[in-house]
Amino acid sequence: MTSVLAMAAMPLLAKDDIAKTVSPNGRLVVTTYEDGGKIFYTAAYDGREVVMPSRLGLVANFGSLAEGLNVDSLYEGEETYSYNLETIKVSDVEKSARKQIVYVSNKARQVLGIEVVVEDNAVAFRYIIPKQGETGSVRVMSEATEFRFPSSTTTFLCPQSEAMIGWKRTKPSYEEEYKCDAPMSEKSKFGKGYTFPCLFNVAQAKAWALVSETGVTSRYCGSRLSDYENGAYHIAYPMPEENNGNGTVEPAMALPGETPWRTIAIGENPMVTAMQTITWDVVAPQYKIKSLPQYGKGTWSWILWQDPSINFDDQKAYVDFAKNMGYGYVLIDNWWDKNIGDDGIKELVKYAKAQGVDIVLWYSSSGYWNDIVQGPVNMMDRAIVRKQKMKWMKSIGVKGIKVDFFAGDKQETMRLYEDILSDAADNDLFVILHGTTLPRGWERMYPNYVGSEAVLASENLIFDQHFCDTEAMCATLHPFIRNAVGCMEYGGSFLNRRMSRDNKSGNRRLTSQVFSLATAVAFQNPMQFFALAPNNLTDAPAECIDFLKSVPTTWDETRLIDGYPGKYVVLARRSGDMWYLAAINGTPETLKIEVALPFAPDSQVALYTDGKTVDDVNLDTVTNNPKLGKLTIKPQGAAVMVGK
């Protein structure tokens, strides 16, 4: 079902220097106004200013639409959103919003529309650029777009890395570490600003704000926030060095055209901002497919057995493992082209299908913007070769692809994402993206898209003990920030204690086994490739194996119940009539909290808690009652509940 965009039939209003857009419940008010030839906006929640006066506008190659402006007209209306989307936190969305479009012009009578949509807990705005006389195209040189918060605001931000640095010159890979409760005055680690989404604790306004963007297609670049400068964050375009220097920084489009939406979720606590659906409300499907992918779970040898496992026999063992777990997929990672080959893959697909399992294949996005040698390379960026390979995959029964190592946020990279997704859809393939930027509404826009990494994900636990040490803390961030605006292909839920094939060497995981169950609920992606290994069938607690066999990957409803980013999180997700509650403690201290439970009174609830050691699991069947909501959770541990 697609959304319904119902604009109220209202005439253009007379010129007015001030335009207010009020949310349906009246709590969120966005004001747009002209002052000294510049356009500003503010956002107030419950009468308190969350976003202070902040600039709007852009500079085009044909002229400035950021200053010397007059307000020409105002259009008011309403939006009604009604759609179904299995891959996000709630399967059915029904809501309304208020909308205004303010049209402004400069002295040359060049026109810009500023479209503002206000929901009860979210704001989205974008620019509409009409055709300017005979000018039928535009290059957007920069945006004046700002985000100003009261000076006492603290931040939860992920720095944008420099381009063409790191392993094999693959950055930015959107896998940097967040800093919690940092002052706005603190510079980003690399001096390049911050990756979306960006979370702010606006204590002065007794509110939180989650800033991001959505609706990015091949017609624009991806953006980020600049460093805090002159009292504000600004929209920043990609760095010239991205894509190995290829492609322009400034996006270009035909006219009339629109920019992507900038979004701000606003609420009294981070649970409210994390529950927003504005990311998907304001976008629409870009194409149709015959049927949606079959969402579910899969096995993945690379995460623990690494490159040497990409051979026929080990992949066959993982097919058998998937069958034993009741999983529908096996992901075959890099080097399959060299170590298994096309004929071997064809044979594996045939064997897997006989076991009720499907194959997903890894590809590099390209090679000319980094130095990686893992194959297959130089295929997904070349239209003719890409279509040939996808046609071949369809012919032998491959169901999906994982494409890795993208190059940045320039418009040409956004075009590559769209081309890969569209060509894959033509060949009945779903797409997973790694080494990649944040998805920006793509769950709804591209129906065969099933998730992106764009986070410091599970593989980093293999690479450095530091990431094992901070795993629990990071897990309490993602439901509030990264996973709040898009599917997150994390690849976690380890049951191995050591990060190696033999489970005896390598980095040591410090989190509990119940923690691993909790992240299967807390981290949302419709296709989950868990970091499990065949040895877990005999060396892990049976309760864990049974849970990971049965846990869903798509949800009908989500409730963020309690938490504080970087400290703890309690959330519940519903699949059908069953609720799964996960509570995670990211601190070194025992956590004692009292939370409201979603289960029916006196219903039977399966309760998973940590035992005496991190490897012990207590499983009890208890009757739901108020005392059950009084949780005591060990450091780097968790509790999980399942019931109706």
C-alpha positions as CSV (number, residue, x, y, z in Angstrom):
1,M,0.0,0.0,0.0
2,T,1.4,3.4,-0.9
3,S,0.9,6.6,1.1
4,V,-1.9,9.0,0.5
5,L,-0.9,12.6,0.2
6,A,-4.1,14.6,0.8
7,M,-3.5,18.3,0.5
8,A,-6.3,20.5,1.8
9,A,-7.9,22.5,-1.0
10,M,-6.8,26.0,0.2
11,P,-5.9,29.0,-1.9
12,L,-2.6,30.8,-1.8
13,L,-2.5,33.1,1.1
14,A,-1.4,36.7,1.0
15,K,2.3,37.6,1.6
16,D,3.2,37.2,5.3
17,D,6.6,37.5,6.9
18,I,5.7,34.8,9.4
19,A,4.3,31.3,8.7
20,K,3.6,28.8,11.5
21,T,3.1,25.1,11.0
22,V,1.5,23.4,14.0
23,S,1.5,19.6,14.5
24,P,-1.8,17.8,14.7
25,N,-1.6,17.5,18.5
26,G,-0.5,21.2,18.8
27,R,2.7,20.4,20.7
28,L,5.3,21.0,18.0
29,V,5.3,24.4,16.2
30,V,7.7,25.3,13.3
31,T,7.9,28.9,12.4
32,T,9.3,30.2,9.1
33,Y,10.0,33.9,8.6
34,E,12.0,36.5,6.7
35,D,14.5,38.8,8.4
36,G,16.8,41.1,6.5
37,G,16.3,39.3,3.2
38,K,17.2,35.9,4.8
39,I,14.8,33.0,5.6
40,F,14.9,31.5,9.1
41,Y,13.0,28.7,10.9
42,T,12.5,27.7,14.5
43,A,11.0,24.7,16.2
44,A,9.3,24.8,19.6
45,Y,8.0,21.8,21.6
46,D,5.5,22.4,24.3
47,G,6.3,26.1,24.0
48,R,10.0,25.7,24.5
49,E,12.4,26.5,21.7
50,V,14.4,23.4,20.6
51,V,15.8,24.7,17.4
52,M,16.8,28.4,17.6
53,P,16.6,30.7,14.6
54,S,18.4,28.9,11.8
55,R,19.0,29.8,8.2
56,L,17.3,28.2,5.2
57,G,18.1,28.6,1.5
58,L,20.6,27.6,-1.1
59,V,23.0,29.0,-3.6
60,A,22.5,27.8,-7.2
61,N,24.9,28.2,-10.2
62,F,22.4,30.7,-11.6
63,G,22.1,32.8,-8.5
64,S,21.7,33.0,-4.7
65,L,18.5,31.9,-3.1
66,A,19.9,32.3,0.4
67,E,19.8,36.1,0.8
68,G,18.1,39.2,-0.7
69,L,14.8,37.3,-0.5
70,N,11.2,38.3,-0.3
71,V,8.3,36.1,0.8
72,D,5.9,35.8,-2.2
73,S,3.2,33.4,-1.1
74,L,2.3,30.6,1.2
75,Y,0.4,27.4,0.7
76,E,-1.1,25.4,3.5
77,G,-2.4,21.9,3.6
78,E,-2.5,18.5,5.4
79,E,-0.9,15.2,4.8
80,T,-2.3,11.7,5.5
81,Y,0.1,8.8,5.5
82,S,-1.1,5.2,5.2
83,Y,1.2,2.5,4.1
84,N,2.7,-0.9,5.0
85,L,6.4,-1.6,5.3
86,E,7.6,-4.8,6.8
87,T,11.2,-3.7,7.3
88,I,10.8,-0.9,9.8
89,K,9.9,-0.7,13.4
90,V,6.1,-0.7,12.8
91,S,4.5,-2.6,9.9
92,D,1.5,-0.4,9.4
93,V,1.7,3.4,9.5
94,E,-1.4,5.6,9.9
95,K,-0.8,9.2,10.7
96,S,-1.4,12.8,9.7
97,A,0.7,15.9,9.4
98,R,0.4,19.6,8.7
99,K,2.2,21.1,5.7
100,Q,3.3,24.5,4.4
101,I,5.2,25.7,1.3
102,V,6.7,29.1,1.5
103,Y,7.7,30.6,-1.8
104,V,10.5,33.2,-1.9
105,S,12.3,35.0,-4.6
106,N,15.4,37.1,-5.0
107,K,15.8,40.4,-6.9
108,A,16.2,38.6,-10.2
109,R,12.8,37.0,-9.6
110,Q,14.4,33.5,-9.2
111,V,12.1,31.4,-7.1
112,L,12.6,28.8,-4.3
113,G,10.0,26.9,-2.5
114,I,10.5,25.8,1.2
115,E,8.3,22.8,2.0
116,V,7.8,22.0,5.7
117,V,5.9,19.0,7.0
118,V,5.2,18.8,10.8
119,E,4.1,15.6,12.5
120,D,3.4,15.3,16.3
121,N,7.1,14.5,17.0
122,A,9.0,15.3,13.8
123,V,9.8,17.9,11.2
124,A,10.8,17.4,7.6
125,F,11.7,20.2,5.2
126,R,13.2,20.4,1.7
127,Y,13.7,22.9,-1.1
128,I,11.6,23.0,-4.3
129,I,13.4,24.6,-7.3
130,P,11.0,25.5,-10.1
131,K,12.2,26.0,-13.7
132,Q,13.7,29.4,-13.8
133,G,12.6,30.9,-17.1
134,E,14.6,29.2,-19.8
135,T,17.0,27.6,-17.2
136,G,16.0,23.9,-17.1
137,S,18.8,22.5,-14.9
138,V,20.6,23.5,-11.8
139,R,23.9,22.8,-10.0
140,V,23.4,23.5,-6.2
141,M,26.7,25.0,-5.1
142,S,25.9,25.1,-1.4
143,E,23.1,25.2,1.2
144,A,22.5,27.8,3.9
145,T,20.7,25.2,5.9
146,E,21.5,25.4,9.7
147,F,20.6,23.7,12.9
148,R,21.1,25.9,16.0
149,F,20.5,24.6,19.5
150,P,20.7,26.3,22.9
151,S,24.3,26.5,24.1
152,S,23.9,23.9,27.0
153,T,22.9,21.2,24.5
154,T,25.0,18.0,24.6
155,T,25.6,15.7,21.6
156,F,25.8,12.0,20.7
157,L,27.6,12.2,17.4
158,C,29.6,9.9,15.0
159,P,32.5,11.8,13.3
160,Q,32.8,11.8,9.6
161,S,36.3,10.4,8.7
162,E,38.6,11.9,6.1
163,A,38.3,10.4,2.7
164,M,40.7,7.9,1.1
165,I,42.4,6.9,4.4
166,G,42.4,3.8,6.5
167,W,42.6,0.1,5.4
168,K,43.1,0.0,1.6
169,R,41.9,3.6,1.5
170,T,38.3,2.6,2.0
171,K,37.1,5.4,4.2
172,P,34.7,6.9,4.8
173,S,33.1,3.7,5.8
174,Y,30.7,5.2,8.4
175,E,32.1,3.1,11.2
176,E,33.6,5.7,13.5
177,E,33.0,5.7,17.3
178,Y,30.3,7.9,18.9
179,K,31.0,10.3,21.8
180,C,28.3,10.6,24.4
181,D,27.1,13.8,26.0
182,A,29.8,15.9,24.5
183,P,29.5,19.7,24.4
184,M,28.7,21.2,21.0
185,S,31.9,23.2,21.1
186,E,34.0,20.1,20.9
187,K,35.5,19.6,17.4
188,S,34.9,16.3,15.5
189,K,37.8,13.8,15.5
190,F,38.8,14.5,11.9
191,G,37.5,18.0,11.5
192,K,35.0,16.9,8.8
193,G,31.8,17.1,10.8
194,Y,29.4,14.3,11.6
195,T,27.7,11.4,9.9
196,F,23.9,11.3,10.0
197,P,21.9,10.7,12.2
198,C,22.9,13.1,14.9
199,L,21.3,13.1,18.4
200,F,21.1,16.1,20.7
201,N,20.0,16.4,24.3
202,V,18.4,19.9,24.4
203,A,18.2,20.0,28.2
204,Q,17.3,23.7,28.2
205,A,14.1,22.9,26.3
206,K,13.5,19.7,28.2
207,A,13.7,17.9,24.8
208,W,15.8,15.7,22.5
209,A,16.3,16.1,18.8
210,L,17.4,13.5,16.2
211,V,18.6,15.1,13.0
212,S,19.0,13.2,9.7
213,E,18.0,13.2,6.1
214,T,15.8,11.1,3.8
215,G,14.7,10.7,0.2
216,V,18.2,10.8,-1.3
217,T,18.2,9.5,-4.9
218,S,20.4,9.7,-7.9
219,R,19.3,13.3,-8.2
220,Y,21.3,14.5,-5.3
221,C,24.3,13.8,-3.0
222,G,24.3,12.5,0.5
223,S,25.0,15.1,3.2
224,R,26.2,15.4,6.7
225,L,26.5,18.0,9.5
226,S,29.5,20.3,9.6
227,D,31.5,20.9,12.8
228,Y,29.9,23.4,15.2
229,E,30.8,26.8,13.8
230,N,29.5,30.3,14.7
231,G,26.8,28.8,17.0
232,A,25.4,26.3,14.4
233,Y,25.7,23.1,12.5
234,H,25.4,23.4,8.7
235,I,24.5,21.0,5.9
236,A,27.9,19.9,4.5
237,Y,28.4,18.3,1.1
238,P,30.8,15.4,0.3
239,M,34.6,16.0,0.4
240,P,36.4,16.5,-2.9
241,E,38.7,13.6,-2.1
242,E,35.8,11.1,-2.0
243,N,35.5,8.6,-4.9
244,N,39.3,9.0,-5.4
245,G,38.6,12.6,-6.5
246,N,36.1,11.6,-9.2
247,G,32.8,13.4,-9.5
248,T,31.6,16.8,-8.4
249,V,30.9,17.8,-4.8
250,E,27.9,19.8,-5.8
251,P,24.7,18.0,-6.9
252,A,22.9,18.8,-10.1
253,M,19.4,18.1,-11.4
254,A,16.9,18.9,-14.0
255,L,14.2,21.5,-13.2
256,P,11.7,21.5,-11.7
257,G,13.4,19.5,-8.9
258,E,13.5,19.0,-5.2
259,T,16.3,18.4,-2.7
260,P,16.2,15.5,-0.2
261,W,14.3,16.1,3.1
262,R,16.1,17.2,6.2
263,T,14.4,15.7,9.2
264,I,14.3,16.5,13.0
265,A,12.6,14.2,15.4
266,I,11.7,16.0,18.6
267,G,10.4,14.7,21.9
268,E,10.6,14.9,25.6
269,N,13.1,12.0,25.8
270,P,15.2,9.9,23.4
271,M,12.6,7.1,23.4
272,V,10.2,9.4,21.6
273,T,12.6,10.6,19.0
274,A,13.7,7.1,18.3
275,M,10.1,6.0,17.5
276,Q,9.6,8.5,14.6
277,T,8.7,7.3,11.1
278,I,9.2,10.6,9.3
279,T,12.2,8.9,7.5
280,W,9.7,6.8,5.5
281,D,6.5,8.9,5.7
282,V,7.7,11.6,3.2
283,V,9.2,9.3,0.6
284,A,7.6,7.0,-1.9
285,P,8.5,3.7,-3.8
286,Q,10.7,4.4,-6.8
287,Y,9.6,1.2,-8.6
288,K,7.6,-2.0,-8.1
289,I,8.8,-5.5,-7.9
290,K,7.0,-8.9,-8.4
291,S,7.1,-9.8,-4.7
292,L,9.0,-8.7,-1.6
293,P,12.1,-10.6,-0.5
294,Q,11.5,-13.5,1.9
295,Y,12.9,-11.9,5.1
296,G,14.6,-14.1,7.6
297,K,17.9,-15.3,9.1
298,G,21.1,-16.7,7.7
299,T,24.5,-18.1,8.6
300,W,27.8,-16.4,7.6
301,S,31.2,-18.2,7.9
302,W,33.4,-15.1,7.3
303,I,32.6,-13.4,10.6
304,L,34.4,-16.1,12.7
305,W,36.1,-18.4,10.2
306,Q,37.4,-15.4,8.1
307,D,38.8,-15.6,4.5
308,P,40.1,-19.2,4.7
309,S,36.5,-20.4,5.1
310,I,35.5,-19.2,1.6
311,N,35.9,-22.6,0.0
312,F,33.4,-25.2,-1.1
313,D,33.5,-27.6,1.8
314,D,33.2,-24.9,4.5
315,Q,30.4,-23.2,2.7
316,K,28.6,-26.6,2.4
317,A,29.1,-27.0,6.2
318,Y,27.4,-23.6,6.7
319,V,24.5,-24.6,4.5
320,D,24.1,-27.7,6.8
321,F,24.3,-25.4,9.8
322,A,21.6,-23.1,8.3
323,K,19.4,-26.1,7.8
324,N,19.9,-27.2,11.4
325,M,19.0,-23.7,12.7
326,G,16.0,-23.5,10.4
327,Y,17.5,-20.5,8.6
328,G,16.8,-19.6,5.0
329,Y,20.1,-18.2,3.8
330,V,23.9,-18.6,3.7
331,L,26.0,-15.6,2.9
332,I,29.2,-16.4,0.9
333,D,31.6,-13.6,1.4
334,N,34.7,-12.2,-0.5
335,W,37.0,-14.4,-2.6
336,W,34.4,-16.9,-3.7
337,D,35.2,-16.0,-7.3
338,K,38.8,-17.2,-6.8
339,N,38.3,-20.0,-4.3
340,I,35.0,-21.5,-5.4
341,G,34.3,-20.2,-8.9
342,D,31.1,-19.8,-10.9
343,D,30.7,-23.6,-11.4
344,G,31.3,-24.2,-7.7
345,I,28.7,-21.6,-6.7
346,K,26.2,-23.2,-9.1
347,E,26.7,-26.5,-7.4
348,L,26.5,-24.9,-3.9
349,V,23.2,-23.2,-4.9
350,K,21.8,-26.6,-6.1
351,Y,22.9,-28.3,-2.9
352,A,21.6,-25.5,-0.7
353,K,18.2,-25.6,-2.3
354,A,17.9,-29.3,-1.6
355,Q,18.3,-28.4,2.1
356,G,15.7,-25.6,1.9
357,V,18.4,-22.9,2.0
358,D,19.2,-20.0,-0.4
359,I,22.6,-18.4,-1.3
360,V,23.6,-14.7,-1.0
361,L,26.8,-13.6,-2.8
362,W,29.3,-10.9,-1.9
363,Y,30.6,-8.4,-4.4
364,S,32.8,-5.4,-4.2
365,S,31.1,-2.2,-5.4
366,S,34.2,-1.5,-7.6
367,G,37.9,-1.0,-7.4
368,Y,38.9,2.4,-8.8
369,W,38.2,4.3,-5.6
370,N,40.1,2.1,-3.2
371,D,42.9,-0.5,-3.1
372,I,41.1,-3.6,-2.1
373,V,41.9,-6.9,-3.9
374,Q,39.1,-9.1,-2.5
375,G,37.0,-10.3,-5.4
376,P,34.8,-10.1,-7.2
377,V,35.8,-6.6,-8.1
378,N,35.1,-4.2,-11.0
379,M,31.7,-5.6,-11.7
380,M,29.0,-3.8,-9.8
381,D,30.0,-0.3,-11.1
382,R,30.0,-1.3,-14.8
383,A,26.5,-1.4,-16.2
384,I,27.0,-4.1,-18.8
385,V,29.0,-6.4,-16.6
386,R,26.7,-5.8,-13.7
387,K,23.6,-6.8,-15.7
388,Q,25.3,-9.9,-17.0
389,K,26.4,-11.1,-13.6
390,M,22.9,-10.4,-12.1
391,K,21.3,-12.3,-15.0
392,W,23.6,-15.2,-14.3
393,M,22.8,-15.2,-10.6
394,K,19.1,-15.2,-11.3
395,S,19.6,-18.1,-13.7
396,I,21.3,-20.4,-11.1
397,G,19.0,-19.4,-8.3
398,V,21.0,-16.9,-6.2
399,K,18.6,-14.8,-4.1
400,G,20.6,-11.8,-3.0
401,I,23.8,-9.9,-3.1
402,K,25.9,-8.1,-0.5
403,V,27.8,-5.2,-2.1
404,D,30.7,-3.7,-0.1
405,F,33.3,-0.9,0.0
406,F,31.5,2.2,-1.4
407,A,33.3,5.4,-1.9
408,G,31.5,8.3,-0.2
409,D,28.4,10.4,-0.6
410,K,28.8,12.2,-4.0
411,Q,25.9,12.2,-6.4
412,E,27.7,9.6,-8.6
413,T,27.8,7.2,-5.7
414,M,24.1,7.8,-5.0
415,R,23.5,7.0,-8.6
416,L,25.4,3.8,-8.3
417,Y,23.3,2.7,-5.3
418,E,20.2,3.3,-7.3
419,D,21.5,1.5,-10.4
420,I,22.5,-1.6,-8.4
421,L,19.2,-1.7,-6.6
422,S,17.2,-1.2,-9.8
423,D,19.1,-3.8,-11.8
424,A,18.9,-6.3,-9.0
425,A,15.2,-5.8,-8.8
426,D,14.9,-6.6,-12.5
427,N,16.6,-9.9,-11.7
428,D,14.7,-10.8,-8.5
429,L,17.7,-10.2,-6.2
430,F,17.6,-8.4,-2.9
431,V,20.5,-6.1,-1.9
432,I,22.5,-5.7,1.3
433,L,25.0,-2.8,1.5
434,H,28.2,-2.8,3.5
435,G,31.1,-0.3,3.8
436,T,28.3,2.1,3.0
437,T,26.5,5.3,3.9
438,L,23.3,5.6,5.9
439,P,20.2,4.4,4.2
440,R,18.0,7.5,3.6
441,G,14.4,6.2,3.3
442,W,15.5,3.4,1.1
443,E,13.5,0.7,2.9
444,R,10.4,2.2,1.3
445,M,11.9,3.7,-1.8
446,Y,13.6,0.6,-3.1
447,P,11.5,-2.5,-2.2
448,N,14.3,-5.0,-2.8
449,Y,16.7,-3.2,-0.4
450,V,17.1,-5.1,2.9
451,G,19.7,-3.3,5.0
452,S,22.9,-1.4,5.3
453,E,25.9,-1.6,7.7
454,A,26.8,2.1,8.2
455,V,27.8,1.4,11.8
456,L,30.7,0.1,13.8
457,A,29.5,-3.4,13.3
458,S,30.3,-7.0,14.4
459,E,33.5,-7.5,12.4
460,N,35.3,-4.9,14.5
461,L,35.1,-7.3,17.5
462,I,37.3,-9.6,15.5
463,F,39.8,-6.8,14.7
464,D,40.5,-5.2,18.1
465,Q,39.9,-6.1,21.7
466,H,38.9,-2.5,22.3
467,F,35.6,-3.1,20.4
468,C,34.9,-6.1,22.6
469,D,35.5,-3.9,25.6
470,T,33.0,-1.3,24.5
471,E,30.4,-3.6,22.8
472,A,27.7,-3.3,25.5
473,M,28.0,0.5,25.6
474,C,27.7,0.8,21.8
475,A,24.7,-1.5,21.8
476,T,22.8,1.0,24.0
477,L,23.4,3.7,21.4
478,H,22.1,2.2,18.2
479,P,18.3,1.9,19.0
480,F,18.3,5.7,19.8
481,I,20.5,6.8,16.9
482,R,21.6,4.7,13.9
483,N,18.9,2.1,14.0
484,A,16.2,4.7,14.6
485,V,16.4,6.0,11.0
486,G,17.2,2.9,9.0
487,C,17.7,-0.9,8.9
488,M,21.1,-1.8,10.4
489,E,22.9,-4.9,9.1
490,Y,25.1,-5.5,12.1
491,G,25.8,-9.2,11.9
492,G,26.0,-9.8,15.6
493,S,24.6,-12.2,18.3
494,F,27.9,-14.1,18.9
495,L,27.8,-17.2,21.1
496,N,31.5,-17.9,20.8
497,R,33.4,-16.5,23.8
498,R,36.5,-16.0,21.7
499,M,36.6,-14.3,18.3
500,S,38.0,-17.3,16.3
501,R,37.1,-20.5,14.6
502,D,38.5,-22.6,17.4
503,N,36.7,-20.5,20.1
504,K,40.0,-20.6,22.0
505,S,42.1,-17.8,20.6
506,G,41.5,-14.2,19.4
507,N,39.8,-11.3,21.2
508,R,37.6,-12.1,24.2
509,R,33.9,-11.2,24.2
510,L,33.0,-9.7,27.6
511,T,29.2,-9.5,27.2
512,S,26.9,-12.2,28.5
513,Q,25.1,-14.9,26.4
514,V,21.8,-13.2,27.3
515,F,23.2,-10.0,25.9
516,S,23.6,-11.8,22.5
517,L,20.0,-12.7,22.6
518,A,19.0,-9.2,23.5
519,T,20.8,-7.7,20.5
520,A,18.8,-10.0,18.2
521,V,15.8,-8.0,19.3
522,A,17.3,-4.6,19.9
523,F,19.1,-4.4,16.5
524,Q,16.5,-4.2,13.7
525,N,17.1,-5.6,10.2
526,P,14.7,-7.7,8.2
527,M,17.6,-10.0,7.1
528,Q,19.8,-11.1,10.0
529,F,23.0,-12.9,9.4
530,F,24.0,-13.8,12.9
531,A,27.6,-14.3,14.0
532,L,27.1,-18.0,14.9
533,A,29.2,-21.0,14.0
534,P,28.5,-24.8,13.8
535,N,30.3,-25.4,17.1
536,N,27.6,-23.4,18.9
537,L,25.2,-26.3,18.4
538,T,27.1,-28.2,21.0
539,D,29.1,-25.6,23.0
540,A,26.5,-22.9,23.6
541,P,23.6,-23.0,26.0
542,A,20.7,-24.8,24.4
543,E,18.4,-22.0,25.5
544,C,20.3,-19.6,23.3
545,I,20.2,-21.8,20.3
546,D,16.5,-22.3,20.6
547,F,15.9,-18.6,21.0
548,L,18.0,-17.7,17.9
549,K,16.1,-20.3,16.0
550,S,12.8,-18.8,16.7
551,V,13.4,-15.0,17.1
552,P,11.7,-13.0,14.3
553,T,13.4,-10.5,12.1
554,T,10.4,-8.4,11.1
555,W,8.1,-6.6,13.5
556,D,4.6,-5.2,13.6
557,E,5.2,-2.8,16.5
558,T,8.1,-1.4,18.5
559,R,8.1,0.4,21.8
560,L,11.2,2.1,23.2
561,I,10.4,1.8,26.9
562,D,13.3,3.3,28.8
563,G,17.0,4.1,28.5
564,Y,19.7,6.6,28.1
565,P,22.1,6.4,25.1
566,G,25.4,4.9,26.1
567,K,24.1,3.6,29.4
568,Y,21.1,1.3,29.0
569,V,18.1,0.6,26.8
570,V,14.8,-1.3,27.2
571,L,12.7,-1.9,24.2
572,A,10.0,-4.3,23.1
573,R,9.0,-5.5,19.6
574,R,5.9,-7.3,18.6
575,S,5.6,-10.0,15.9
576,G,2.0,-11.1,15.6
577,D,0.7,-11.5,19.1
578,M,4.1,-12.2,20.7
579,W,6.2,-9.6,22.4
580,Y,10.0,-9.7,22.7
581,L,11.5,-7.4,25.3
582,A,15.2,-6.7,25.5
583,A,16.9,-4.8,28.3
584,I,20.7,-4.1,27.9
585,N,23.1,-2.6,30.5
586,G,26.0,-0.9,28.8
587,T,27.7,0.3,32.1
588,P,30.2,-1.4,34.4
589,E,27.7,-1.2,37.3
590,T,24.7,-3.3,38.1
591,L,21.5,-1.7,36.8
592,K,18.3,-1.6,38.7
593,I,15.2,-0.1,37.0
594,E,11.5,-0.5,36.9
595,V,9.7,-0.5,33.5
596,A,6.3,-1.0,32.1
597,L,5.9,-4.4,30.4
598,P,3.9,-4.9,27.2
599,F,2.5,-8.3,28.2
600,A,-1.1,-9.1,29.0
601,P,-1.9,-9.3,32.8
602,D,-1.3,-12.8,34.2
603,S,0.1,-14.1,30.9
604,Q,3.0,-16.5,30.9
605,V,6.4,-15.0,30.1
606,A,9.7,-16.7,29.2
607,L,12.4,-14.8,31.2
608,Y,16.1,-15.0,30.2
609,T,18.5,-13.6,32.7
610,D,22.3,-13.8,33.3
611,G,23.6,-16.6,35.5
612,K,26.6,-16.7,37.8
613,T,29.0,-16.2,34.9
614,V,28.6,-14.5,31.5
615,D,28.2,-18.0,29.9
616,D,25.3,-19.0,32.2
617,V,21.7,-18.5,31.2
618,N,18.7,-18.7,33.5
619,L,15.4,-19.4,31.7
620,D,12.2,-19.3,33.8
621,T,8.6,-19.3,32.9
622,V,6.9,-16.6,35.1
623,T,3.4,-15.1,35.4
624,N,3.3,-11.4,34.3
625,N,2.8,-9.1,37.3
626,P,4.1,-5.7,38.4
627,K,7.1,-7.2,40.1
628,L,8.4,-8.6,36.8
629,G,9.0,-5.1,35.6
630,K,11.6,-4.5,38.4
631,L,14.8,-5.4,36.5
632,T,18.3,-6.0,37.9
633,I,20.8,-6.4,35.1
634,K,24.5,-7.2,35.6
635,P,27.2,-5.1,34.0
636,Q,27.5,-5.7,30.2
637,G,24.5,-8.0,30.6
638,A,20.9,-8.2,29.7
639,A,17.5,-9.6,30.3
640,V,15.1,-10.9,27.6
641,M,11.3,-11.6,28.0
642,V,9.0,-13.3,25.5
643,G,5.2,-13.5,25.9
644,K,1.8,-12.4,24.7
